[in-house]
Amino acid sequence: MEEKPGFFDFAAEVGLTKHLGGLETTKELLALCNISEGEMILDVGCGVGATPAYIAKEYDCYVLGVDINTRMVERANETAEREGVSDRVECRVGDAQDLPFEDDFFDAVITESVTAFPEDKQKAVNEYVRVTRPGGYIGLNESTWLKFPPPPEMEAWASQELGASVKPLTSEGWTQLLENAGLQEIKIVTSPINVSDEAKGIVGRYGYRGIIRVLRRILSLYIRSVDYRKFVKHIRDEGITPENLDKYFGYGLFVGRKPRYKHNKN
């Protein structure tokens, strides 16, 4: 039996991925990771490739992106071509919990709204650390419970807004993952979510031309896909933003540095 398309299949088809906090938060994450010109960067969960293209253009870095969704990877490589950075951006299929790269390869590894999804988050973070060179940075921008436990309506909203498999952690939970992976110099910045700002952030990241392109794809998909029409109806029916959302739900930047030297246990 053929599996029906889900949240990320539709997002890939229309060419849109959401990162909490918008482009300004991506800039802050890159600054905390001390990204500089000419470095080798890995974007885990690259989506449609907006962040890899931005890094390549703004920092003149070489960026590898991985995503578990094949259509996302196709869109990401299309983005690199359209933005004129295909010589510096390459995206391929890959799993955050089993990265297809050798040890100590990247100057920095970043994720945006990605590590909240794997069941074994510690395994994913350990993989980020493994492929980062000693002294390099690992930076996460992830959905975060600001107050825990959240009411059921908050969990339901996060599920329909970010994807059914999302499992946010508290700030303490994310920090513990970085500490368990042996990272040092950990920096934490958390912010409540603002729904209207998130909408503005999408426009800021993709630009008006990009949004028009996405809207055209949405219209086309809506016309030809019964499953997508059902998906949109569900979002419309369930999409009421809960009161006091900003007290419970937000996002956090969690950045750590891989030790320069391995500790000798003998």
Secondary structure, DSSP 8 states (H G I E B T S, - for coil): ------HHHHHHHHT----TTHHHHHHHHHHHTT--TT-EEEEET-TTSHHHHHHHHHH--EEEEEES-HHHHHHHHHHHHHTT-TTTEEEEE-BTTB-SS-TT-EEEEEEES-TTS-S-HHHHHHHHHHTEEEEEEEEEEEEEESSSS--HHHHHHHHHHH-TT---EEHHHHHHHHHHTT-EEEEEEEEE--HHHHHHHHHHHHHHHHHHHHHHHHHHHHHH-HHHHHHHHHHHHH----TTHHHHEEEEEEEEE--SS-----
